[in-house]
Amino acid sequence: SSPVARTGGRVLVDQLRIHGTERIFCVPGESFLDVLDALHDQPTIDLIVTKHEGAAANMAEADGKLTGRPGICFVTRGPGATHASCGVHIAAQDSTPMILFVGQIAREHKGREAFQEVDYAAVFGSMAKWAAEIDDPARIPEMVARAFQVATSGRPGPVVLALPEDVLDNMVECVDAAPYRAVAAAPRAEDAQALASALRAAERPLVIAGGANWTEATVRDFAAFVHAWDLPVACAFRRQDVLDNRDPHYVGHLSLGVNPKLAERVETADLIVAFGTRLGDIATDGYTMLEVPRPKQKLVHIHADSFELGRVYQAALPIHAGVEPGAAMLASLQPPAQVPWKSWTAGARADHEAFVTPPKPHSELSGVNMSAAISHLSSVLPEDSVVTNGAGNYAVWLHRFYAYKRPRTELAPTCGA
């Protein structure tokens, strides 16, 4: 049957439904009234209204981080968009899938500095994976599908789409898109063989795990790998929830206030397997634990984005792979009957347990004992509790004394916002 005429706003909402959107965060604005009208008639999507665009964007980023699906945010033009920019920056540095839809002036007024006119591609171009404007209502299905694809594929991140108000209120006949399917690179067979050879030749290996989009399969396969090979695992900045912190292979968090003994192990390791993480400045203590551009440790770097491989560090073995297919590769590697680093792993774990044991309180001190308070929370909160924090030195206590037990329970921005 031929397509039915719909407003651009209704076409847009229909695409969001097709792509599996369950909730939208927004501050209502006059520049996207047709979208709001269409949402009123769409019972499968919850609309969550906030008082400030910054809050809406942060909530959408958090939604994307916890679900692995794009968090959706709508804001109005001009100041609405600039207020939301902090959430876009968080999504960029945290590799969070997110789509920000911004109301825009009518197409006929563009280029005249009309009321609240902003060039969103210019403003968000350095922050988002893709920033564009839909200038034809017939292309809404195409561009929304592309937004979902870009936001979720490779290294996830934010997309910004501007919506001229006349594009949203025009009637159009167009065909809907099919639901998006995220794409991830798979490692080559020779990559697996080379990694296994590097592990077999190592004496002091260390895994640094991080990145985004860790599914249940990723967590399961990664844990199977480190157990089979008896490997010590340090988590990158604010990615502590990718491995149960009670696991004897978890040896700490490469964060602000890092355990000095863990930092020493990073520097003295003869093999670093960086899985999913970019190896940013905090995880490497200002790029000092690993020398730039060629670390003295043999580096295997596995990442979903080929652009990150060689961006700062030249790995001895760069592997382009998403975390889920990458973890499946790791789990498939056959370990030797015995590994020579059992005492190395056990020592790293012992160092970690000593570091996270709260010191005995001094009776002469007054005030709140933060180490004891966080340790208590760690022992009494349900394992699936989501713990959220922002920037500030207070977070050092949380990172040190709270043990994460389940994936996607650490809601903390790596950009410090």
C-alpha positions in Angstrom: 0.0 0.0 0.0 1.1 3.6 -0.6 2.4 5.6 2.3 -0.1 7.7 4.3 0.5 11.5 4.5 1.8 12.5 7.9 3.4 15.5 9.4 7.1 15.5 9.7 6.7 15.4 13.5 4.6 12.2 13.3 7.0 10.6 10.9 9.9 11.3 13.3 8.0 9.8 16.3 7.1 6.8 14.2 10.8 6.2 13.5 11.7 6.5 17.2 9.1 3.8 17.9 10.4 1.6 15.1 14.0 1.9 16.5 12.8 0.7 19.9 12.7 4.0 21.8 11.0 3.6 25.2 11.5 7.0 26.8 12.4 10.5 25.8 13.8 13.3 28.0 13.0 16.9 27.1 12.2 20.5 28.0 9.2 21.3 25.8 9.8 24.0 23.2 7.7 25.8 20.6 10.2 24.7 17.9 9.1 21.1 18.0 5.4 21.2 18.9 4.5 18.8 16.1 6.7 16.2 17.7 5.0 16.8 21.1 1.6 16.4 19.4 2.7 13.1 17.9 4.1 11.8 21.2 0.7 12.5 22.8 -0.8 9.9 20.5 2.1 7.4 21.0 1.4 5.3 24.1 4.5 3.2 23.9 7.0 6.0 24.5 7.2 7.8 27.8 8.0 11.5 27.7 9.9 12.7 30.8 9.9 16.5 31.2 12.6 18.2 33.1 13.1 21.8 34.2 16.4 22.4 32.5 17.9 21.1 29.2 21.2 20.2 31.0 19.2 17.8 33.2 17.4 16.3 30.2 20.6 15.7 28.3 22.3 14.2 31.4 19.3 11.9 31.9 19.4 10.8 28.3 23.1 10.1 28.6 22.6 8.0 31.7 19.8 6.1 30.0 22.1 5.3 27.1 24.9 4.2 29.4 22.7 1.9 31.5 20.8 0.3 28.6 23.3 0.3 25.7 20.6 1.8 23.5 20.6 5.5 22.4 19.3 7.9 25.1 16.9 10.3 23.4 16.7 14.0 24.3 14.7 16.9 22.7 15.5 20.5 23.4 14.5 23.8 21.8 16.8 25.9 19.7 19.5 28.3 20.8 20.0 28.3 24.6 18.1 25.0 24.9 20.8 23.4 22.7 23.7 25.0 24.4 22.4 24.1 27.9 22.3 20.5 26.6 25.9 20.5 25.3 27.3 19.3 28.6 25.4 16.0 28.2 26.7 15.7 24.7 30.2 16.1 25.9 29.7 13.5 28.6 28.3 11.1 25.9 31.3 11.7 23.7 34.0 11.1 26.3 32.1 8.2 27.9 31.3 6.5 24.6 27.6 6.6 25.3 25.0 6.2 22.5 22.8 9.3 22.6 20.7 11.3 20.1 20.0 15.0 20.8 17.2 16.4 18.7 17.2 20.2 18.6 14.4 22.5 17.3 15.5 24.9 14.6 14.1 28.0 12.9 12.2 27.6 9.7 14.3 26.9 6.6 13.3 30.2 4.9 14.8 32.2 7.8 18.2 30.5 7.8 21.3 32.6 7.5 19.7 35.8 8.7 20.5 35.4 12.4 16.9 34.9 13.1 15.7 34.5 16.7 17.8 31.9 18.5 19.4 30.8 15.2 22.5 28.5 15.7 24.6 26.5 13.3 24.4 23.2 15.2 26.8 21.3 12.9 29.4 24.0 13.7 28.6 24.0 17.5 28.5 20.3 18.0 30.7 19.1 15.2 33.8 18.6 17.4 31.8 16.9 20.1 29.3 14.6 18.4 30.0 11.6 16.1 27.7 13.3 13.6 25.8 16.6 13.7 23.4 17.5 10.9 20.1 19.2 10.0 17.1 17.5 8.4 16.1 19.9 5.6 13.5 17.6 3.9 10.7 15.9 5.7 10.8 13.0 3.2 14.4 12.2 4.5 13.4 12.0 8.2 13.3 8.1 8.1 16.7 8.0 6.4 18.5 10.4 8.7 17.0 9.1 11.9 18.0 5.6 11.0 21.5 6.9 10.3 21.5 8.6 13.7 20.8 5.4 15.5 23.4 3.5 13.4 26.1 6.1 14.0 25.4 6.4 17.7 25.6 2.7 18.4 28.2 1.3 15.9 31.9 1.1 16.5 32.8 3.3 19.5 29.3 4.5 20.6 28.7 8.2 21.0 26.3 11.2 20.6 24.5 12.4 17.5 22.9 15.8 17.1 20.0 16.4 14.6 18.5 19.8 14.1 14.8 19.9 13.2 13.5 23.1 11.3 10.0 23.7 12.6 8.6 23.8 9.0 10.1 20.4 8.3 8.1 19.1 11.3 4.7 20.6 10.4 4.8 19.9 6.6 2.8 16.9 5.4 4.8 14.2 3.6 4.3 10.7 2.2 7.3 8.5 2.9 8.3 5.0 3.7 9.4 4.1 7.2 12.9 2.8 7.9 13.6 -0.7 9.3 14.9 -1.0 12.9 18.6 -0.3 13.2 21.2 -2.9 13.9 24.4 -1.9 15.6 27.6 -2.9 13.9 30.8 -4.1 15.6 34.1 -5.1 14.1 35.2 -8.8 14.7 38.8 -9.8 15.3 40.7 -11.8 12.7 41.8 -15.4 13.4 45.5 -14.3 13.1 44.8 -11.7 15.8 43.7 -14.4 18.2 46.8 -16.5 17.4 49.1 -13.5 17.9 47.5 -12.6 21.3 47.8 -16.2 22.5 51.4 -16.2 21.6 52.0 -12.9 23.4 50.4 -14.3 26.5 52.4 -17.5 26.5 55.6 -15.6 26.2 54.7 -13.2 29.1 55.9 -13.4 32.8 54.1 -10.4 34.2 50.9 -9.8 32.2 48.2 -7.3 33.2 44.8 -6.7 31.6 43.3 -3.1 31.6 39.6 -3.3 30.9 37.2 -0.5 30.1 35.2 1.1 27.4 31.5 1.0 26.7 28.6 -1.3 25.7 29.6 -4.3 27.8 26.7 -6.7 27.3 26.0 -9.8 29.5 27.8 -11.9 26.9 30.8 -9.6 27.0 31.0 -9.7 30.8 30.6 -13.5 30.8 33.2 -14.1 28.1 35.7 -11.7 29.6 35.5 -13.3 33.0 35.9 -16.7 31.5 39.1 -15.5 29.8 40.7 -14.0 32.9 39.8 -17.1 35.0 41.2 -19.5 32.4 44.5 -17.6 32.1 44.6 -16.5 35.8 45.2 -12.9 34.7 45.1 -9.8 37.0 42.6 -7.2 35.8 42.7 -3.4 36.5 39.7 -1.4 35.4 40.1 1.9 33.6 38.8 5.1 35.0 35.2 4.7 36.2 34.8 1.4 34.5 35.0 -0.7 37.7 31.7 -2.5 37.0 33.0 -4.6 34.1 34.3 -7.3 36.4 33.0 -8.3 39.9 35.3 -6.5 42.3 35.1 -9.5 44.6 36.7 -11.6 41.9 40.2 -12.7 42.9 41.4 -11.5 39.5 40.3 -7.9 40.1 43.3 -5.9 41.3 42.1 -2.3 41.3 41.0 0.8 39.6 43.2 3.1 37.5 41.7 6.3 38.8 42.6 9.5 40.6 44.2 8.4 43.9 45.3 5.1 42.3 46.9 2.5 44.5 50.6 3.2 44.2 51.3 -0.6 44.1 49.0 -1.0 41.2 50.6 1.9 39.4 54.0 0.1 40.0 52.6 -3.1 38.5 51.4 -1.3 35.4 54.9 0.1 34.9 56.7 -3.2 35.6 54.4 -5.5 33.6 56.0 -7.0 30.5 52.6 -7.4 28.7 49.6 -5.0 28.9 46.4 -6.2 27.3 44.2 -3.1 27.0 40.6 -4.3 26.3 37.9 -1.8 25.3 39.7 1.1 26.9 41.2 4.1 25.1 44.0 4.3 27.7 43.3 7.9 28.5 45.2 10.3 30.7 43.7 9.4 34.0 44.0 5.6 33.5 47.7 6.1 32.6 48.5 8.9 35.2 49.0 11.6 32.6 50.4 9.2 30.0 53.3 8.3 32.3 52.6 4.7 33.2 53.0 3.8 29.6 55.5 5.9 27.5 54.2 7.7 24.4 54.3 6.7 21.7 55.9 3.3 22.2 55.5 1.8 25.7 58.3 -0.3 27.1 55.7 -2.9 28.0 54.5 -5.0 25.1 51.0 -3.6 24.4 48.1 -5.4 22.9 45.3 -2.9 22.3 41.8 -4.1 21.5 39.3 -1.4 20.6 36.0 -0.9 18.7 37.2 2.2 16.9 40.2 1.8 14.5 40.9 5.6 15.0 41.8 4.9 18.6 44.4 2.3 17.6 47.7 4.2 17.3 46.1 7.5 18.3 48.4 7.9 21.3 50.1 4.5 21.8 51.6 2.4 19.1 50.6 -1.1 20.2 52.8 -4.1 19.3 49.5 -5.8 18.5 46.5 -3.6 17.6 43.2 -5.4 17.2 40.2 -3.7 15.8 37.2 -5.4 17.5 34.0 -4.5 19.4 33.9 -5.5 23.0 31.4 -8.3 22.5 33.2 -10.1 19.5 36.5 -9.2 21.2 35.5 -10.9 24.4 34.3 -13.9 22.5 37.7 -14.1 20.9 39.4 -13.9 24.4 37.2 -16.6 25.8 38.2 -18.9 22.9 41.9 -18.7 23.6 43.2 -22.0 25.0 45.5 -21.4 28.0 48.5 -23.6 28.8 48.3 -26.2 31.6 50.2 -23.9 33.9 51.0 -20.2 33.8 54.2 -18.7 35.3 52.5 -15.7 36.8 50.2 -17.1 39.5 52.2 -15.4 42.3 52.1 -12.2 40.3 48.3 -12.3 40.1 47.9 -13.3 43.8 50.3 -10.5 44.9 48.3 -7.9 42.9 45.1 -9.1 44.5 46.6 -8.9 48.0 47.8 -5.4 47.3 44.3 -4.4 46.3 42.7 -6.0 49.3 45.0 -4.2 51.6 44.4 -0.9 49.8 40.6 -1.1 50.1 40.5 -2.2 53.7 39.4 0.9 55.7 42.1 2.1 58.2 41.3 1.9 61.9 39.6 5.1 63.0 41.5 7.5 65.2 39.4 8.4 68.3 40.7 12.0 68.3 39.4 12.7 64.9 35.8 14.1 64.5 33.5 14.2 61.5 32.3 11.5 59.1 34.7 8.6 58.4 34.2 8.4 54.7 36.1 5.2 54.2 34.0 3.4 56.8 30.8 4.9 55.4 31.4 3.8 51.8 32.6 0.4 53.0 29.3 0.0 54.9 27.3 0.9 51.8 29.3 -1.6 49.8 28.4 -4.4 52.2 24.7 -3.6 52.6 23.4 -2.3 49.3 21.8 -4.8 46.9 24.3 -6.1 44.3 22.3 -4.5 41.4 22.3 -1.0 43.0 23.3 1.7 40.6 25.7 4.1 42.2 26.1 7.5 40.6 28.7 10.2 41.2 30.1 13.3 39.5 33.4 15.1 39.7 35.2 16.1 42.9 37.7 14.6 45.3 34.9 13.0 47.3 34.7 10.4 44.5 38.1 9.0 45.5 36.5 7.4 48.6 33.8 5.8 46.5 36.2 4.5 43.9 38.5 3.0 46.5 36.1 1.6 49.1 33.0 0.6 47.1 33.0 -2.9 45.4 30.9 -3.1 42.2 29.4 -6.5 41.7 27.3 -6.3 38.6 27.8 -4.7 35.1 26.2 -1.3 34.4 25.9 -0.3 38.0 28.6 2.4 38.0 27.0 5.6 36.6 29.9 8.0 36.6 31.1 10.3 33.9 34.7 9.8 32.7 34.8 13.4 31.6 34.3 14.6 35.2 31.1 16.5 34.6 
